Amino acid sequence: MLTVAQGLSFPISIALLLGPHKKQAGSVSALSGSIQMVIAGALGGYLVEYWVTSQTTLGGFYVVSALLMAANLLMSQLRRYSVTGTVDTSDTIER
């Protein structure tokens, strides 16, 4: 369950991060890794001590995180495609 949950959450989070910032993919990826390390250090101890007591609860945490990110990604895509069916291309790279 833990492996499946991680496999669901990581690609979705990367898609959410890099989607709006295609031109700065390297910087966004580096900043994402830095923020991830800070959050893991700050909240990891709390989660392990009070909430995560087994692999199942850790997997549950990842599943909930993946579902929240998937819902956010879905909502952003629904907003991107307006009711008229046109695509907002203001964030695409011009050639």
Sequence and secondary structure as in RCSB ss.txt:
>XXXX:A:sequence
MLTVAQGLSFPISIALLLGPHKKQAGSVSALSGSIQMVIAGALGGYLVEYWVTSQTTLGGFYVVSALLMAANLLM
SQLRRYSVTGTVDTSDTIER
>XXXX:A:secstr
 HHHHHHHHHHHHHHHHHTT GGGHHHHHHHHHHHHHHHHHHHHHHIIIII  SHHHHHHHHHHHHHHHHHHHHH
HHHHHB TT  B  TTS   
